[in-house]
Amino acid sequence: MGHRNTNSSSFLYVMRGYAKEPNLLCWPKLLLSNTSEAKQARQRDGNHCILTKHAPLVTEVYHIIPLDLLRLRTHLIKELEGMRSWYTEESMTILVEKLTSESRDENIIDTRRNMICLDLSMGECWFRGESSCSSRWVAQSRWSSQVPAEDEADEPQTKSVLVLALIFYWLRKTEFPGMQQIIPFDTDPRQHFEDHDPMHFRAFNVETNRPLLGGEIIRISAHDEKDLPDYDPLDLRANLFTAFSLAAAVDPRAYKFDDDGDNNCDGDGDNEDDDFDDAVASRSLMRMRMKEGAHSQSNLQRRIMPLAATDETSHAQHDSDEAAVRAVSPDDDGNKGIIEDNKTVDEIQLSTA
């Protein structure tokens, strides 16, 4: 199941902006995007789509995590609690605070940290889960530039520019017909991808006249970290679409997941994550055997499960300018690394425009 076969999951509906039940105790019935924050997001992104560089007339501000989730605070907390195996305790605590806080000062869902500028076509692809920006290859780089001092006797001031680097990719679809079907545990969905032609989306960078094939490096710059898109919503969105694309009783032991640098191993070398995966696989196998007992063999043969696209990126050839961006992996504490360079603000803005 790829991006077009995700309709049977209620939480994915929420991720795609279909939340309907308002929480009137915390938020008004009619949710309007914060126009001040949206304006600052536009200014940060140069009033252009970060992917295609289309002009403001066809560009809108889109939320990374849907705005409608403000209405579903209790539901969102419950869903996030079910994802603790994906994150460390510290990371989950931070994520819950950012997305479920009742304080508008702490909740980032309707702030520029949860907003990016996309043209209308790419916005539809983003909304439907047909494309994404991978947070697993996010780099945060720092350059310094000198600002002339007001007094000639004073030393020039140094001002930093932060650059958030993302990798854009298209999500792929498998040949399986639906999420409610069942196939053997040992089936690898990556061996059942449908032919995928990025040219079908007709997405081009209007500055370079190159099509968006996947693998392009997207850079967003700002003088202050609080003005950049937040890493955590990007990471959550990527994890959710990856999980739903692989949903449907697959054996989790067949896949390797990022461990954020923590092995969680005791002295005997046992891994808690392996125990968790074994438990999930056992429960899935038990459910499958119960279904086999309830249905005839002929019925089972007519049921074929969809396993959806993983978020593998296509490996498009990058130009030398894109290849110059160096990705920095999170350190052991989960913090993004910082690189020092001597590029000027003007050079950064020209390269990211």
MIKOLTI-796718 format. One record per residue (C-alpha): x, y, z; residue number from 1. Coordinates in steps of 0.02 Angstrom, whole numbers. Layout:
BEGIN
X|Y|Z|NUM
...
REM end
This chain:
BEGIN
0|0|0|1
72|164|-51|2
11|340|-38|3
-151|298|-129|4
-195|152|-18|5
-192|233|154|6
-377|271|174|7
-420|137|302|8
-319|213|444|9
-412|339|552|10
-255|424|614|11
-189|443|439|12
-351|534|402|13
-301|655|538|14
-128|673|464|15
-207|712|297|16
-313|850|373|17
-479|758|393|18
-504|785|581|19
-685|834|614|20
-717|831|802|21
-672|996|888|22
-611|1007|1066|23
-707|1163|1116|24
-633|1167|1290|25
-463|1218|1223|26
-489|1285|1049|27
-627|1379|955|28
-744|1284|840|29
-679|1373|686|30
-491|1358|669|31
-406|1494|571|32
-221|1487|533|33
-118|1616|625|34
-94|1747|489|35
55|1827|577|36
148|1661|587|37
102|1618|408|38
169|1787|351|39
335|1754|439|40
343|1581|360|41
320|1662|189|42
458|1787|225|43
575|1649|281|44
542|1547|122|45
559|1700|10|46
375|1695|-40|47
415|1548|-153|48
381|1361|-151|49
530|1279|-66|50
525|1138|-195|51
481|1214|-363|52
522|1398|-327|53
355|1451|-400|54
303|1631|-368|55
188|1691|-226|56
31|1695|-335|57
26|1504|-341|58
106|1472|-171|59
20|1439|-5|60
78|1404|173|61
51|1222|223|62
60|1144|396|63
179|998|421|64
64|926|555|65
-118|971|510|66
-196|1119|597|67
-353|1017|634|68
-256|918|764|69
-279|1067|881|70
-458|1006|899|71
-407|829|947|72
-287|854|1091|73
-345|702|1191|74
-346|591|1036|75
-174|652|985|76
-99|619|1156|77
-166|440|1149|78
-95|411|976|79
75|483|1022|80
83|372|1176|81
64|223|1060|82
221|277|967|83
340|271|1114|84
436|128|1035|85
490|249|897|86
566|377|1015|87
667|396|1174|88
574|452|1330|89
651|624|1316|90
606|642|1133|91
426|585|1163|92
405|707|1308|93
464|850|1198|94
353|796|1054|95
197|783|1163|96
230|955|1236|97
254|1034|1066|98
98|960|987|99
-27|943|1131|100
8|1086|1251|101
-147|1188|1294|102
-39|1343|1296|103
-30|1434|1130|104
144|1491|1178|105
208|1312|1189|106
103|1223|1056|107
192|1241|888|108
56|1171|773|109
-3|1344|718|110
168|1426|714|111
298|1452|578|112
394|1306|652|113
258|1193|583|114
238|1282|416|115
319|1274|244|116
279|1360|79|117
224|1250|-67|118
142|1286|-232|119
-36|1222|-255|120
15|1066|-351|121
150|1012|-229|122
35|1057|-85|123
-91|930|-148|124
46|798|-159|125
100|841|18|126
-80|834|81|127
-112|663|2|128
52|590|63|129
123|569|-112|130
284|661|-66|131
383|702|88|132
544|778|153|133
646|654|249|134
695|711|422|135
817|566|441|136
937|662|331|137
906|832|406|138
1062|936|433|139
1076|1098|524|140
1225|1202|472|141
1288|1367|537|142
1381|1501|440|143
1439|1667|509|144
1446|1835|423|145
1510|2003|480|146
1391|2150|498|147
1471|2324|490|148
1477|2408|660|149
1386|2573|686|150
1544|2650|756|151
1700|2630|649|152
1803|2605|807|153
1701|2452|855|154
1732|2276|794|155
1614|2211|658|156
1472|2108|729|157
1454|1926|686|158
1282|1861|638|159
1243|1678|613|160
1133|1600|481|161
1057|1429|512|162
1018|1318|364|163
901|1170|377|164
936|1042|241|165
800|918|192|166
795|781|61|167
638|776|-46|168
569|612|-109|169
414|535|-187|170
323|395|-97|171
303|237|-200|172
154|121|-218|173
148|-69|-218|174
44|-182|-330|175
-63|-249|-186|176
-246|-197|-197|177
-293|-144|-19|178
-243|-132|165|179
-369|-262|224|180
-287|-405|128|181
-166|-535|199|182
-5|-602|125|183
135|-709|200|184
250|-632|330|185
403|-656|222|186
337|-546|81|187
448|-395|54|188
342|-248|-11|189
497|-172|-89|190
496|-314|-215|191
318|-268|-269|192
331|-85|-313|193
229|-25|-460|194
321|66|-597|195
349|241|-532|196
376|387|-649|197
407|553|-558|198
374|642|-723|199
190|596|-700|200
178|735|-570|201
250|864|-689|202
345|948|-547|203
489|1057|-604|204
605|1180|-521|205
569|1339|-620|206
742|1409|-582|207
843|1260|-644|208
712|1190|-766|209
746|1019|-691|210
607|897|-643|211
589|844|-462|212
641|661|-473|213
673|634|-288|214
834|652|-191|215
844|841|-211|216
918|937|-65|217
803|1074|-2|218
877|1211|107|219
785|1334|218|220
884|1471|304|221
850|1590|448|222
948|1693|573|223
862|1612|722|224
823|1428|751|225
646|1470|807|226
610|1533|631|227
656|1367|548|228
535|1221|526|229
545|1112|680|230
636|945|663|231
510|849|770|232
351|875|665|233
449|832|508|234
515|674|591|235
341|626|654|236
263|649|483|237
398|544|399|238
379|407|530|239
190|403|514|240
186|387|327|241
323|256|333|242
227|156|463|243
62|164|372|244
146|119|208|245
211|-40|289|246
52|-80|388|247
-45|-243|372|248
26|-383|479|249
204|-385|413|250
339|-460|520|251
432|-311|597|252
589|-417|617|253
609|-413|428|254
650|-228|433|255
784|-123|514|256
733|37|602|257
836|187|656|258
881|177|841|259
928|361|863|260
1102|305|916|261
1040|210|1070|262
1067|22|1067|263
970|-7|1230|264
1073|-163|1260|265
1104|-238|1431|266
1261|-327|1486|267
1211|-487|1399|268
1190|-401|1232|269
999|-418|1228|270
907|-279|1141|271
740|-218|1211|272
686|-165|1037|273
708|-344|976|274
596|-406|1118|275
464|-279|1069|276
472|-330|886|277
460|-513|934|278
304|-478|1037|279
222|-382|896|280
265|-519|771|281
193|-652|887|282
30|-559|908|283
18|-532|720|284
49|-717|689|285
-84|-765|816|286
-212|-652|734|287
-170|-723|564|288
-191|-903|626|289
-359|-860|703|290
-416|-790|536|291
-354|-946|448|292
-463|-1051|564|293
-615|-942|533|294
-606|-943|344|295
-591|-1079|216|296
-433|-1101|116|297
-523|-1045|-41|298
-571|-880|40|299
-396|-851|101|300
-326|-874|-73|301
-433|-730|-134|302
-366|-612|-2|303
-202|-528|-41|304
-138|-395|74|305
-58|-229|22|306
104|-182|93|307
143|-7|51|308
285|91|-9|309
430|124|104|310
501|297|103|311
651|249|-1|312
710|395|-100|313
756|384|-282|314
937|426|-310|315
931|574|-427|316
1094|648|-484|317
1127|804|-382|318
1218|954|-450|319
1381|1008|-371|320
1294|1145|-274|321
1176|1022|-191|322
1312|896|-159|323
1408|1028|-62|324
1281|1023|78|325
1343|906|213|326
1215|813|317|327
1248|804|503|328
1176|655|594|329
1099|682|766|330
1223|652|905|331
1197|528|1045|332
1090|652|1140|333
974|675|993|334
1040|849|954|335
1073|909|779|336
1253|947|741|337
1315|1119|690|338
1446|1150|556|339
1549|1308|548|340
1587|1391|382|341
1636|1563|324|342
1502|1593|193|343
1415|1761|196|344
1230|1790|221|345
1212|1851|42|346
1293|1691|-24|347
1178|1584|81|348
1023|1677|27|349
1075|1667|-156|350
1107|1481|-144|351
943|1445|-55|352
834|1563|-156|353
REM end
